[in-house]
């Protein structure tokens, strides 16, 4: 894959990798908690929760908050633009 090395190098330079271990079954509990809080991933939720506890913004670009509700018709695939009339 041509861009894989560049992507991996970028991640290595710009992100810290921290691994946590939990008892079996905890993944589903954490996924449910993240979704209930409106986050798109456990990683986003964990960064927000841990950052708040540490008094620091640990989010990517400061934007790891809950998902914003989408407006109806906001997905271009659902509502393709109309053809320009001649």
C-alpha positions as CSV (number, residue, x, y, z in Angstrom):
1,X,0.0,0.0,0.0
2,X,1.7,3.2,-1.1
3,X,0.5,5.6,1.6
4,X,0.7,3.2,4.5
5,X,4.3,4.0,5.4
6,X,3.6,7.7,5.3
7,X,0.4,7.3,7.4
8,X,2.3,5.1,10.0
9,X,5.1,7.7,10.2
10,X,2.7,10.5,10.7
11,X,0.9,8.6,13.5
12,X,4.2,7.7,15.1
13,X,5.3,11.4,15.1
14,X,2.0,13.0,16.2
15,X,0.3,10.6,18.5
16,X,1.1,8.7,21.7
17,X,-0.1,5.2,21.9
18,X,-1.4,4.1,25.3
19,X,-2.8,0.6,25.8
20,X,-5.2,-0.4,28.6
21,X,-6.2,-3.9,29.6
22,X,-9.6,-4.7,30.9
23,X,-11.4,-7.9,31.9
24,X,-13.1,-9.9,29.2
25,X,-16.4,-8.3,28.3
26,X,-15.5,-4.8,29.2
27,X,-15.1,-3.7,25.6
28,X,-18.9,-4.0,25.0
29,X,-19.6,-2.0,28.2
30,X,-17.2,0.7,27.2
31,X,-18.6,0.9,23.6
32,X,-22.1,1.3,25.1
33,X,-21.0,4.0,27.5
34,X,-19.2,5.9,24.7
35,X,-22.3,5.6,22.4
36,X,-24.6,6.7,25.2
37,X,-22.5,9.8,25.8
38,X,-22.7,10.6,22.1
39,X,-19.2,9.7,21.1
40,X,-18.3,8.1,17.8
41,X,-15.7,5.7,19.3
42,X,-14.3,4.4,22.6
43,X,-11.1,6.2,21.8
44,X,-12.8,9.6,21.5
45,X,-14.8,9.0,24.7
46,X,-11.7,7.9,26.6
47,X,-9.7,10.9,25.5
48,X,-12.5,13.3,26.6
49,X,-13.0,11.6,29.9
50,X,-9.3,11.2,30.8
51,X,-8.6,14.7,29.5
52,X,-11.3,16.2,31.7
53,X,-10.0,14.2,34.7
54,X,-6.5,15.5,34.0
55,X,-7.6,19.0,33.3
56,X,-6.3,18.9,29.8
57,X,-7.6,18.9,26.2
58,X,-6.5,15.5,24.9
59,X,-8.7,15.5,21.8
60,X,-7.6,15.4,18.3
61,X,-7.6,19.0,17.2
62,X,-9.6,19.8,20.3
63,X,-12.6,18.1,18.7
64,X,-13.3,14.9,20.5
65,X,-16.7,15.9,21.9
66,X,-20.0,14.1,21.5
67,X,-21.3,13.8,18.0
68,X,-23.4,16.7,16.8
69,X,-26.8,15.6,15.6
70,X,-27.0,15.6,11.8
71,X,-29.6,17.7,10.0
72,X,-32.1,15.8,7.9
73,X,-30.8,15.7,4.3
74,X,-27.2,16.6,5.3
75,X,-25.8,13.5,3.7
76,X,-25.1,14.3,0.0
77,X,-25.7,10.6,-0.9
78,X,-29.3,11.0,0.4
79,X,-30.0,14.2,-1.5
80,X,-27.8,14.6,-4.6
81,X,-27.6,18.2,-5.9
82,X,-30.2,19.0,-8.6
83,X,-28.9,19.2,-12.1
84,X,-28.5,22.8,-13.3
85,X,-31.4,23.8,-15.5
86,X,-30.6,25.1,-19.0
